[in-house]
């Protein structure tokens, strides 16, 4: 491992602001201002991602508060996005934008129509709705434009037909295609679907019953790794994305009451497991260690096998990497470490310092951290292979989770969203701020 270069430690001041500034730049420059759609990644002629668009809607309040965007422009961008989704084609046609109130995973950046033959995605629609509800919670002034933001966000969220997306076993399906119907896979086992279920249970128009959440939670896997007990999911991002919007500190559902922790603490434990896995380094991958970890769903070097230092290694392209069980080819994702900051700052800050100052992975590009890198791949650089692309769903969590660590802005906004509160209560959550909210209302 390269010798660390002495630099001041990262603090919750100028250095973290610098990380946020770089992450924000993606949304500043990779958004179509006419319809609000955000590019999935920086590859030429690539489509928009509705999840990245939801993160952009969430990012505008942060950008305003941090002086990165003036309120007038934030309102204009937000309205352009919401009006586009209000007016976009909903129907069974193969080139529609959505159906039953949900939206296709990828949309043409200019026309807003379905790209490729992608699926109508329930979870990516959930990230989009969460961004809409964030905008409604932030823009509260009694002006025509801000009232329209609130009205459109409410309209679009209410339009989603959650019962249509529910599978026979009570869980929510991954999605649907007009050519073939529902996708076989369902949201089972703990993952980023936590937010999805809260939105489905909290809907004022098409709410799923609490039994849907119970069906999902019945598929959880409680595991033990490196002397840590936790609710398992391998990719690090799955322990983060729902927490962008919902403050799970001090509130518990039946499962977490039985374990004596909450989902926030569980994400802390998952982060610690990732670091300890990297220290253990069972596959003897290059550069893994105490300050070099972060395995998640990510871009990768590509589907190939190479012999490196006498060992045959299998590498992958974009894949759902995970630890300590799961696919691992040596690819690490700095953004996923940054997004873990609220859970475990004591291990995240030194690791970010290493990525920034020793491996020089951050400051050479206007958007900050590349999506992923693979030191095991080899080459002239200590970083080995580095992804040539940036992704909206990677840069978004950097900006947003750092803000939650610094100010709790997004958590505070969504605490006041009655749909989120209703979803949490329907799922059986209680305690902490949620009980206090009930006393105030």
VOGU-3710 file (C-alpha; in Angstrom, 3 decimals, decimal comma):
1> xxxxxxxxxx> 0,000/0,000/0,000  1,353/3,486/-0,815  2,779/5,522/2,055  0,201/8,024/3,285  0,916/11,669/2,516  0,441/13,873/5,585  -2,580/16,163/5,222  -5,021/17,708/7,699  -7,829/15,291/8,592  -11,209/15,803/6,980
11> xxxxxxxxxx> -13,568/17,844/9,132  -17,235/18,774/8,935  -16,302/22,121/7,432  -14,445/23,197/4,274  -13,228/19,724/3,332  -16,698/18,166/3,453  -18,080/21,166/1,599  -15,488/20,530/-1,092  -16,766/16,952/-1,481  -20,315/18,254/-1,734
21> xxxxxxxxxx> -19,379/20,916/-4,268  -17,864/18,332/-6,594  -20,802/15,947/-6,249  -23,266/18,761/-6,881  -21,527/19,617/-10,148  -22,888/16,403/-11,676  -26,468/17,614/-11,232  -25,546/21,108/-12,297  -24,202/20,007/-15,678  -25,768/16,590/-16,428
31> xxxxxxxxxx> -29,399/17,740/-16,237  -31,669/18,717/-19,111  -33,083/22,021/-17,801  -36,130/21,770/-20,073  -37,523/18,583/-18,517  -35,373/18,080/-15,401  -34,124/14,649/-16,455  -30,656/13,694/-15,209  -28,234/11,507/-17,152  -27,689/8,070/-15,674
41> xxxxxxxxxx> -23,966/8,335/-16,424  -21,512/10,415/-18,418  -21,191/8,078/-21,406  -22,038/9,695/-24,775  -25,736/9,662/-25,721  -26,663/7,851/-22,512  -30,261/8,057/-21,254  -31,593/9,595/-18,075  -32,182/7,653/-14,881  -35,336/8,319/-12,870
51> xxxxxxxxxx> -33,406/7,487/-9,671  -30,785/10,123/-10,496  -33,610/12,536/-11,268  -35,108/11,878/-7,842  -31,725/12,593/-6,300  -31,550/15,858/-8,235  -34,897/16,929/-6,784  -33,478/16,092/-3,361  -30,232/17,908/-4,132  -31,823/21,258/-5,002
61> xxxxxxxxxx> -32,710/22,139/-1,395  -29,194/21,159/-0,293  -27,679/23,279/-3,067  -29,785/26,274/-2,055  -28,853/25,925/1,619  -25,147/25,584/0,775  -25,088/28,524/-1,630  -24,516/26,382/-4,709  -27,781/27,298/-6,450  -30,081/30,280/-6,127
71> xxxxxxxxxx> -33,643/29,597/-5,021  -35,170/30,943/-8,244  -33,220/28,429/-10,356  -33,944/25,595/-7,917  -37,673/26,304/-8,174  -37,496/26,499/-11,978  -35,659/23,183/-12,232  -38,014/21,510/-9,793  -41,093/22,708/-11,640  -39,672/21,664/-15,006
81> xxxxxxxxxx> -39,186/18,154/-13,619  -42,594/17,842/-11,992  -44,424/19,292/-14,985  -42,638/16,872/-17,274  -43,776/13,866/-15,257  -47,298/15,268/-14,979  -47,561/15,666/-18,744  -45,583/12,586/-19,843  -47,345/9,654/-21,464  -48,707/7,010/-19,077
91> xxxxxxxxxx> -49,897/3,835/-20,779  -49,109/0,388/-22,142  -47,347/1,657/-25,265  -43,754/0,451/-25,529  -42,409/3,997/-25,793  -44,436/5,595/-22,985  -42,750/7,286/-20,034  -44,619/5,284/-17,429  -47,631/3,198/-16,548  -49,924/2,976/-13,518
101> xxxxxxxxxx> -48,169/5,963/-11,982  -44,710/4,330/-12,101  -41,892/5,150/-14,514  -39,372/3,352/-16,659  -35,887/3,001/-15,218  -34,232/4,827/-18,136  -35,720/7,613/-20,231  -34,466/9,406/-23,312  -32,805/12,609/-22,093  -34,651/14,746/-24,643
111> xxxxxxxxxx> -38,005/13,118/-25,414  -38,516/11,565/-21,982  -39,732/8,332/-23,571  -38,690/4,849/-22,471  -35,091/4,056/-23,411  -33,975/0,673/-24,747  -36,465/-1,936/-23,530  -35,911/-1,240/-19,858  -38,305/-2,178/-17,085  -40,915/-0,087/-15,367
121> xxxxxxxxxx> -39,033/0,068/-12,063  -40,784/0,186/-8,707  -37,716/1,006/-6,617  -36,353/3,631/-8,993  -39,819/5,195/-9,071  -39,621/5,242/-5,262  -36,380/7,247/-5,390  -38,101/9,638/-7,789  -41,130/10,009/-5,493  -38,842/10,585/-2,514
131> xxxxxxxxxx> -37,237/13,462/-4,394  -40,657/14,894/-5,204  -41,750/14,702/-1,572  -38,493/16,355/-0,502  -39,206/19,253/-2,833  -42,741/19,550/-1,442  -41,385/19,581/2,112  -38,771/22,241/1,364  -40,651/24,716/-0,816  -43,316/25,804/1,675
141> xxxxxxxxxx> -43,835/29,456/0,818  -47,317/30,658/-0,124  -46,387/31,627/-3,678  -47,908/30,301/-6,930  -44,748/28,437/-7,933  -44,125/26,823/-4,571  -47,775/25,872/-4,173  -47,560/24,226/-7,604  -44,519/22,228/-6,494  -46,446/20,886/-3,526
151> xxxxxxxxxx> -49,556/20,143/-5,570  -47,673/18,333/-8,350  -45,579/16,265/-5,948  -48,765/15,178/-4,196  -50,530/14,395/-7,469  -47,664/12,309/-8,846  -47,138/10,332/-5,649  -50,864/9,628/-5,309  -50,989/8,321/-8,891  -48,763/5,277/-8,199
161> xxxxxxxxxx> -50,895/2,113/-8,054  -49,011/0,084/-5,456  -51,598/-2,701/-5,352  -51,030/-3,344/-9,062  -47,292/-3,820/-8,355  -47,852/-6,246/-5,475  -46,986/-9,895/-6,053  -49,068/-12,858/-4,936  -46,885/-13,442/-1,856  -47,553/-9,910/-0,635
171> xxxxxxxxxx> -44,185/-8,425/-1,548  -43,668/-5,768/-4,218  -42,429/-6,811/-7,646  -39,263/-5,392/-9,162  -41,056/-4,137/-12,233  -42,947/-4,718/-15,453  -42,423/-4,636/-19,217  -45,171/-4,118/-21,785  -43,665/-6,902/-23,926  -43,659/-9,598/-21,239
181> xxxxxxxxxx> -45,525/-8,432/-18,136  -44,236/-8,522/-14,573  -40,607/-9,330/-13,837  -40,206/-12,567/-11,923  -38,090/-11,044/-9,145  -39,677/-9,444/-6,085  -38,332/-7,214/-3,314  -37,275/-9,837/-0,789  -34,470/-9,788/1,752  -33,169/-6,606/3,306
191> xxxxxxxxxx> -31,937/-4,006/0,815  -32,701/-0,523/-0,496  -36,343/-1,589/-0,753  -36,947/-0,300/2,783  -37,837/3,124/1,346  -40,032/1,493/-1,300  -42,188/-0,207/1,322  -42,548/2,937/3,427  -43,846/4,831/0,393  -46,191/1,986/-0,568
201> xxxxxxxxxx> -47,662/1,723/2,940  -47,969/5,503/3,311  -49,824/6,175/0,054  -53,021/8,178/0,617  -54,640/6,669/-2,477  -53,297/3,152/-3,142  -51,732/2,060/0,158  -50,581/-1,491/0,656  -51,545/-3,124/3,971  -49,005/-3,701/6,754
211> xxxxxxxxxx> -48,935/-7,359/5,703  -46,874/-6,326/2,653  -44,067/-5,086/4,877  -44,377/-8,161/7,063  -44,018/-10,355/3,955  -40,834/-8,502/3,030  -39,368/-8,553/6,550  -40,031/-12,295/6,801  -37,269/-12,790/4,203  -34,571/-10,967/6,221
221> xxxxxxxxxx> -31,221/-12,676/6,942  -29,637/-11,928/10,325  -25,970/-12,900/10,085  -22,745/-12,903/12,071  -19,475/-11,667/10,575  -16,242/-10,522/12,226  -17,871/-10,657/15,680  -20,701/-8,427/14,480  -24,371/-9,427/14,300  -26,433/-7,529/11,735
231> xxxxxxxxxx> -29,201/-7,631/9,167  -27,309/-8,694/6,090  -27,138/-7,387/2,579  -23,826/-7,510/0,715  -23,603/-4,316/-1,403  -22,846/-1,310/0,787  -25,278/1,019/-1,000  -28,256/-1,058/0,138  -27,557/0,069/3,700  -27,540/3,729/2,667
241> xxxxxxxxxx> -30,078/4,810/0,063  -33,248/4,598/2,173  -31,398/6,619/4,829  -30,914/9,526/2,432  -34,541/10,463/3,110  -35,669/8,706/6,293  -34,141/9,247/9,723  -34,083/5,761/11,211  -32,204/6,812/14,347  -34,059/5,733/17,471
251> xxxxxxxxxx> -37,123/4,262/15,734  -37,777/0,543/15,452  -40,086/-1,900/13,753  -40,891/-5,317/15,213  -37,762/-6,905/13,752  -35,389/-4,292/15,123  -37,128/-4,217/18,511  -36,411/-7,915/18,710  -32,728/-7,293/17,991  -32,380/-4,274/20,272
261> xxxxxxxxxx> -31,030/-1,941/17,582  -32,391/0,259/14,785  -31,746/0,389/11,034  -29,259/3,237/11,471  -27,166/1,139/13,846  -27,486/-1,759/11,433  -25,960/0,386/8,665  -23,111/1,285/11,013  -22,473/-2,409/11,598  -22,589/-3,155/7,871
271> xxxxxxxxxx> -19,958/-0,442/7,323  -17,737/-1,922/10,020  -18,061/-5,381/8,476  -16,927/-3,990/5,125  -13,820/-2,469/6,679  -12,985/-5,646/8,617  -13,459/-7,729/5,486  -10,952/-5,494/3,694  -8,483/-5,877/6,564  -8,946/-9,650/6,510
281> xxxxxxxxxx> -8,708/-9,626/2,688  -9,515/-13,338/2,209  -8,997/-13,185/-1,568  -5,626/-11,416/-1,251  -6,725/-8,506/-3,417  -4,390/-5,559/-3,889  -4,550/-2,505/-1,598  -7,417/-3,726/0,598  -7,013/-2,621/4,187  -8,137/-0,462/7,085
291> xxxxxxxxxx> -8,295/2,665/4,919  -9,145/1,043/1,583  -12,574/-0,598/1,445  -16,054/-0,066/0,009  -17,659/-2,860/-2,012  -21,014/-2,239/-3,626  -22,960/-2,522/-6,873  -20,638/-0,762/-9,271  -18,993/-0,382/-12,633  -16,025/-2,706/-13,155
301> xxxxxxxxxx> -13,151/-3,503/-15,525  -15,245/-5,843/-17,691  -16,002/-9,516/-18,126  -12,557/-11,053/-18,471  -10,027/-13,352/-16,831  -6,422/-12,263/-16,313  -3,402/-13,830/-14,665  -1,903/-11,331/-12,209  1,197/-12,137/-10,126  0,690/-15,810/-10,893
311> xxxxxxxxxx> -2,976/-15,862/-9,832  -5,846/-16,163/-12,268  -8,416/-13,463/-11,534  -11,978/-13,140/-12,809  -13,146/-9,561/-13,375  -16,640/-8,238/-14,038  -18,373/-5,257/-15,603  -21,273/-3,585/-13,831  -22,227/-6,022/-11,076  -23,837/-6,244/-7,647
321> xxxxxxxxxx> -20,627/-6,697/-5,693  -20,887/-7,317/-1,960  -19,021/-8,311/1,195  -18,293/-10,364/3,181  -20,349/-12,760/1,039  -20,871/-11,980/-2,585  -19,040/-11,097/-5,742  -15,652/-9,440/-5,189  -13,092/-8,883/-7,938  -11,120/-6,117/-6,205
331> xxxxxxxxxx> -13,340/-3,231/-7,333  -13,881/-0,513/-4,718  -16,241/2,468/-4,751  -15,193/5,638/-2,887  -18,675/7,134/-3,203  -20,161/4,323/-1,127  -17,647/5,039/1,631  -18,555/8,742/1,569  -22,248/7,851/1,805  -21,507/5,855/4,974
341> xxxxxxxxxx> -20,280/8,988/6,775  -23,270/9,440/9,115  -23,054/5,828/10,290  -19,343/5,437/11,023  -17,356/8,680/10,685  -14,459/7,236/12,668  -13,653/4,790/9,848  -15,048/6,767/6,912  -13,034/9,971/7,344  -9,591/8,266/7,385
351> xxxxxxxxxx> -10,597/6,213/4,338  -11,745/9,281/2,414  -8,488/10,979/3,379  -6,612/8,016/1,882  -8,681/8,074/-1,322  -8,237/11,823/-1,744  -4,666/12,453/-0,683  -2,825/9,163/-1,177  -4,598/7,705/-4,214  -5,585/11,088/-5,705
361> xxxxxxxxxx> -9,017/9,802/-6,722  -11,026/12,962/-6,138  -9,698/16,319/-7,258  -8,645/15,567/-10,814  -12,213/15,733/-12,156  -14,932/18,384/-11,697  -17,360/15,709/-10,438  -15,043/14,339/-7,745  -14,740/10,615/-7,134  -14,839/8,301/-10,129
371> xxxxxxxxxx> -17,479/5,616/-9,727  -15,030/2,830/-8,881  -11,457/1,612/-9,196  -9,666/-1,738/-9,074  -6,049/-1,817/-7,817  -5,820/-5,576/-8,448  -6,183/-4,977/-12,192  -2,609/-3,688/-12,245  -0,949/-1,121/-14,430  1,156/1,953/-13,850
381> xxxxxxxxxx> -1,149/3,530/-11,268  -1,664/2,393/-7,674  -5,369/2,579/-8,477  -5,143/0,084/-11,346  -8,317/0,278/-13,392  -10,459/3,408/-12,870  -13,997/3,752/-14,189  -14,165/6,252/-17,049  -17,709/7,253/-16,069  -19,583/9,093/-13,368
391> xxxxxxxxxx> -23,090/8,032/-12,317  -25,855/10,190/-10,915  -26,833/7,557/-8,360  -23,216/7,535/-7,114  -22,606/11,268/-6,861  -26,038/11,888/-5,335  -25,493/9,958/-2,096  -22,165/11,742/-1,541  -23,853/15,141/-1,589  -26,950/14,070/0,314
401> xxxxxxxxxx> -25,511/11,853/3,041  -22,765/14,348/3,828  -25,529/16,929/4,267  -27,383/14,629/6,635  -24,191/14,283/8,661  -23,573/18,026/8,693  -27,071/19,400/9,283  -29,675/16,631/9,144  -31,549/18,754/6,586  -33,154/15,946/4,595
411> xxxxxxxxxx> -34,045/13,941/7,681  -35,734/16,981/9,191  -37,669/17,715/6,002  -39,023/14,207/5,605  -39,899/13,899/9,289  -42,568/16,435/8,452  -43,935/14,466/5,482  -47,178/12,834/6,571  -46,857/10,105/3,950  -43,480/8,994/5,284
421> xxxxxxxxxx> -44,813/9,136/8,845  -47,916/7,158/7,879  -45,785/4,546/6,109  -43,504/4,119/9,105  -46,419/3,753/11,478  -48,195/1,275/9,211  -45,008/-0,800/9,155  -45,022/-0,866/12,960  -42,277/1,650/13,655  -42,322/3,509/16,961
431> xxxxxxxxxx> -40,011/5,345/19,340  -37,848/8,434/19,232  -38,836/11,274/16,934  -41,776/9,298/15,548  -43,498/9,150/18,952  -42,681/12,826/19,545  -44,214/13,623/16,145  -47,409/11,872/17,197  -47,625/13,964/20,355  -47,278/17,167/18,351
441> x> -49,868/16,280/15,703
//
